[in-house]
């Protein structure tokens, strides 16, 4: 219904839990393939690593939030 709408898909961010990260990597692989098949941009956040997470390894710290903002800004511009 909105032909002028642009769609981008953002990857799921990794966490400090290896088991969870295996599932996240598999999901991101599926998302990447979907985007490729639909011609949609896929915004990958591989540059956000464990150093970008808080002490519990779940949420972004200040460095991670800044990097995520830069990723989106670069993608949109």
C-alpha positions in Angstrom: 0.0 0.0 0.0 3.0 2.3 0.3 5.1 2.0 -2.9 7.5 4.7 -1.8 8.4 3.0 1.4 12.0 1.8 1.7 12.6 -1.3 3.8 15.9 -2.2 5.6 16.4 -5.1 8.0 18.9 -4.7 10.9 20.8 -7.7 12.2 20.2 -9.0 15.7 23.0 -7.9 18.0 25.3 -10.6 19.5 25.5 -11.1 23.3 28.0 -12.7 25.6 26.2 -16.0 25.7 27.7 -18.5 23.2 24.5 -20.6 22.9 22.4 -17.6 22.3 24.9 -16.2 19.8 24.8 -19.4 17.8 21.0 -18.9 17.4 21.5 -15.2 16.7 24.0 -16.0 13.9 21.6 -18.5 12.4 18.8 -16.1 12.5 20.9 -13.3 11.0 21.9 -15.7 8.2 18.2 -16.3 7.4 17.5 -12.5 7.6 20.4 -11.8 5.3 19.1 -14.4 2.7 15.6 -13.0 2.9 16.9 -9.5 2.3 18.9 -10.7 -0.7 15.9 -12.4 -2.2 13.7 -9.3 -1.7 16.3 -6.8 -2.7 16.2 -5.1 0.7 19.3 -3.7 2.4 20.6 -5.6 5.3 22.3 -3.6 8.1 24.9 -5.9 9.6 26.3 -4.9 13.1 29.3 -7.2 13.1 31.4 -4.3 14.4 29.5 -4.4 17.7 31.3 -6.9 19.8 31.5 -7.9 23.5 33.4 -4.7 24.3 30.2 -2.8 23.3 28.1 -4.6 26.0 27.5 -3.8 29.6 29.0 -6.0 32.4 26.2 -8.5 32.2 26.8 -8.9 28.5 23.2 -8.3 27.5 22.6 -4.6 26.9 24.7 -2.1 25.0 27.0 0.2 26.9 27.8 3.7 25.9 30.4 2.6 23.3 27.8 0.1 21.8 25.1 2.6 21.7 27.3 5.1 19.9 28.4 2.4 17.4 24.8 1.4 16.7 23.9 5.0 16.1 26.8 5.4 13.7 25.8 2.2 11.9 22.2 3.5 11.4 23.4 7.0 10.4 25.8 5.6 7.8 23.1 3.3 6.4 20.5 6.1 6.2 22.9 8.5 4.5 
